[in-house]
């Protein structure tokens, strides 16, 4: 068994609440698996969508180092902050799941 290293990243408060709602609706889904599903969610963001100072009131969530690297790459492509990209993914997935 390989050892997975975890770290943290941040979510906007509203996205954190939506993530909690997804977890409540799907309690058997492991956190790391859920983050993996979030990272598959495509986002339609561009550098024009980047908002400075969006980390105010943000909440920490656990993420694997591999997932963090993927999020960094996705953020670089979008030209937006990691918190903004991940928060957008949470909102989109929550909308799809109806939570």
Secondary structure, DSSP 8 states (H G I E B T S, - for coil): -----EEEEEE-HHHHHHHHHHHHHTTTS-HHHHHHHHHHS-----GGG--TTTTTT-EEEEEEHHHHHHHHHHHHHHTS-HHHHHHHHHHHHHHHHT-
